[in-house]
Amino acid sequence: MGTKGGNESSCDDGCPVRRTAQIIDGKWTTQIVRDLLPGKRRYSELLQSLSGISPKILAARLKFLESHGIVSKTIYPEIPPRTEYKLTKLGRKLQGVIAAMAEFGTRLK
């Protein structure tokens, strides 16, 4: 991250803050990560815990997080098939970010 003119900061594509923001951007992403912090969750459990999210958006966000190595998906060959999601080692590193957001949020009025 560099500075322009002394008081403006720039953040190009290589900036770690920008790369992180691109992953956790969106209304639901941080909430999905938050709900996966305790451990594995089934798709239906996530859908239930995220009041107001549509199945289409949840599926898209999970796919996005999986494609970026934040979430892993396991499909069990049962009838009916059972799908579980969990945070990867990389995804678990977002725990501090989520905790900081929660702490900040408690200070907002």
Steps between C-alpha positions, in 0.01 A plus 500: 500500500651832402405861539417769250546860588568416862146430623329280242579131503484285191434134492571323171412140414801371695394673821419243774216712638338522157541124437338422837216746437431333164453166678289615796301756301125466486214489742520131586862391473618600846186351653562168324858498629375588849254210493773258388749603771370245755537214249328311220150601397257350257355717224154487663647611835666799337181589315309491828756699701533776240155652526404670174757341267361332190611145411641635171716762674621253765601249233680771299687637805606151611622422148694829492660433839586147394662624179723732706607229745305642796240223528514129421200293402450131573223302332415170669370227269180437692139505401412781511851641454636697795720803435710663769706818487791600719765767505838405362820583686511826302132570574556455874749786484199730449399436862693808618337715231152381603580554869622854428183572302286370787685714753469807279131428441428499874631857517267630228179667611 
